[in-house]
Amino acid sequence: MENIFTDEYFMKKALQEAQTAFENGEIPIGAVVVVDNKVIARSHNLTEMLHDVTAHAEMQSITAAANYLGGKYLTGCTLYVTIEPCQMCAGALYWSQISKIVFGARDAQRGFIEMGTKLHPKTIVVHGVMENDCSQLMQLFFLKRRK
């Protein structure tokens, strides 16, 4: 039997969250945290609604997943996020000891890779999953915003 729980499967869930952010006027970044093929947290950017610069999709997901698990460490968990995390989110992901991060599109200006932010040494990083879908939503958002 074919495993339907692929990186693309869960990235589609993160993209649904990004679409919700887009519809609410937020920068369209979505995230889900998965453990044992089960989504335990889902979120999208809430910085505008909450008037909080730290209310990134990843930060919201980290908090929700930690609450679900009843502890601060996310070992055994995978974060799926549509855009490469910034250095703030990467720092939080470091401290959470998340096992794996899968992101869609790179953020060449503000992403943790460009900024040189380190993740936990045991964290596996996969990028480029549904990259075009993830980047197109961001491009559309900023195109509409400039009008």
C-alpha positions, 0 to 999 in steps of 0.5 A, a space after each residue: 500500500 502506498 504511503 499517502 503521508 508524504 511531504 507534499 501531503 503535509 505541505 498542502 495542509 500548510 498551504 491551506 493555512 497560508 491561504 487563510 492568512 492571505 484571505 485575512 490580509 496577513 503575509 501568506 505563510 502557513 505551518 503545520 506540526 506533524 508527529 506520527 503522521 498526525 497534524 498536532 498543530 496548524 497555524 498561519 501568520 497573525 502579526 496584523 490581527 494580533 499587532 504582534 511581530 512575533 506572531 509568525 506561523 512557525 511560532 504559533 505552531 511551536 506553541 500549539 504543538 508544545 501545548 498538545 504534547 505537554 512539554 517544550 521539546 518537539 523531538 519526533 515532530 516535523 514542521 511543514 512551513 510554506 516559506 523558509 523560517 526567519 532567524 527568530 523562528 529558527 531560534 525558537 525551533 532550535 530551542 524546541 529541538 524539533 526533529 525535522 523542518 520541511 519548507 517550500 520556498 526560500 526567503 533569500 533576504 530574511 531566511 535563516 540560511 541567508 542570516 546564518 542562523 543555526 538549527 539544533 544539530 539533530 534537526 533535518 532540513 528539507 526544502 523545495 517541497 511544492 516550492 512554486 505553489 508556496 512562492 506564487 502565493 507570496 508573489 500574488 500577495 505582494 503584487 496585490 499589496 502594491 496596487 
